Amino acid sequence: MPAADTAQRQGFTYALAAFAIWGLILPIYMKLLADVSPLEIVGHRIIWAIPFAMLILWWQGLLGGVWRHFTHLRTLALATLTAVLISVNWGTYVYAIVSGHAVEAALGYYINPLVNVVLGALVLGERPNRIQSVAIGLAAIGVAILTVKAGGLPWISLILAFSFGTYGLLRKMVPVGASEGFFLEVAILSLPSVLLIAFMPGESHFLGNGWETAMLIGAGPLTAVPLILYAAGARLLHYSTIGILQYAVPTLLFLTAVFIFGEPFSAWQLVAFAFIWAALILYTVALFRSTRAERRERQGTGAVLPAEAPLVLAGAAQPPSDQRVR
């Protein structure tokens, strides 16, 4: 078997394993903690992710140099903003799972790529092409249907999509790699997390129940492991391939919500989701067209294609949709 085919198979295995954890294992894991406050879950997830984030950096040979980022005020300020946004995203996600709104969480991650296009147009002046504009319109119709039938905006979906979209936008400005950025964020959030757990009103479940204590500690590695797998997969696959595979996460989450958690899914929700799925099909078509056009243009100049250039593990692209780490 050619080495390139072996690398592709390994890349698919790593990437699909990461997406399976984010879309299937993590929701079930969080559902088992339904008796625990979402704030307490997020707090412990951050705290216990720190040693595993350090393990990732050690594995990549980056641990010795990560500390210099704490002395750069601009980097630290931007990382603080991204840390706040990702904590909002994590908290909303956990709340959605434990409170029976996993379908809304899936919707949020479905529309996230389209929200990125909107934010790119509003903030960066990146004008969407015709197909992207139609896709945004279809997604807006889907959200409007859900709003009318539910009597209000699908806030969980919108908070997830816009918090992560804004996070991705600001994350591009932080001059550190994926693993270093992840460590910076959880390190910044560590003190607020400790204070939150220490002074949170109500009963703490940590150390009060052996099973729940083990689950809360396990949330740390469950945050770090898919990051390692995703980074390894992204290094071996074309970036456009990773972009398509990202839809496995909300799809698995949607199927888990409906068929495992037993959340209701009405005919109107199906109609709304159909508009959003159609929008994603158009978005994917636009992505492929853009990639092909860029490939033809760069082949004419003999340049290396970004989609084919190997992604360095230390600076691999952020996971799409909880897109980094949920």
Disulfide bonds with the S-S distance in Angstrom:
none
